[in-house]
Amino acid sequence: MIAADAASWRGRIQWYATAAAGPMASAAVQFLLSLTLLASLPVAEFGRLSFTFVVSQFSVGVWAALFTSPLLVLSAQAAAGSGSAHDELEGVRAMAWLALAPAGLIFLAIALAVGLGTASALLFATYGTLVLIRQYARVQATAQGRYRRAMASDLVYSAVLLGGVIVLSVLPRTGEQSALALLAAAVLSGLAPLLISRREPRVRRGAPRHYATVWHRDARWSLVGVISTEATVNSHSYIVTALLGPRAFAPIAATVLFIRPVTVAVNALVEFERARAAHRIARGEFAALATARLHLRLLLLAIWAATIVLAGLVITFAPKPYMVGKFGLGVVLAGIGLWLAVALARLLHAPEGVILLAAGRFRQLAWISGWTAVLSIGAVLILVFTVSPVISIAGIVLGEGVFAFAAWRATTRFLARPST
């Protein structure tokens, strides 16, 4: 029994290493890029560029709601022999490609609205669109069990981005255009391992009708959940930037860098685990599902603890232009402490999100994220006006914590009554 348990743990560690190696490498390089930009850009310009990255991350969530989350669930159902799931899967694939053009135009409009120049706005629109393409291709690879291809994409992206960061670090000045061009080139390079031997996408007759079924049943509720989750997670970004400008948002954007490893790890492991969870649910393997839930939570807690150590090292040894010298020690410590609390709440509900999304409980998640979003927005507004922009992060802690409890309760009930 002990030997079997050890073998099981070794296999799971190898699985998690495969899932996390690429994203963690990407997170490390993105952390270096952000520090380079923080040191070289004026505070307001850094805040403006950071806000566009928040928008890009939000777009990935919207893309997941509309296309990649249904893709994972339908892929598992189609593999189990469901003919209707196969037709709906074709509809999701077709509509995802058709949605790219309007997505690019939205990116361009937002970039111009926040004050980026025309060239920078075009680069951001290109980067944002490429991110969506890569995200879709990566999720499709995991849905098909091609995990190494997804990992290869992450590693290629990281290698190209690291080379660019080294070049940017020796330039006399790094601007928005060079950073955005580098990011677009890195994402484009990361697409190569995902598109090898892939057939050209086609829009089949009936695809809009098949997608309409997915929209009414799942995607619209998932979209509501993503929007309300964004309000829970990033309401402070929009509120502070809209009311006080990019300069006030800059210290929030700078201190959030310290939880980037946790965020990337959560997203990567959730993406991989959700594909496996969907297959387990389709086969009725609920005991294995509960075990995987526990193992994922323990791994994420270990990553969170390592992040605390990393934050302490950076605060202690990083040159002043990178953080403390720009914002002050008190602001930096308050921001990092609150962001670590946010990260803890997120990783506590990540395993529950895996199970509920894999089970297709989009409407239930939408309701949970909806009322927790109202709670977060109210708390953030009060703290922005009564305390400070950085302390407004505490409103996010409140919303994420309540979300974690509600998701835990919903998942526990689902696992206790798998037949419902």
Helices and strands as residue ranges (DSSP letters): H 2-40, H 43-63, I 64-68, H 69-79, H 83-98, H 100-113, H 118-143, H 147-170, H 176-195, H 207-214, I 215-219, H 220-244, H 246-255, G 256-259, H 260-283, H 286-317, G 320-322, H 324-327, H 329-358, H 362-386, G 390-392, H 393-416
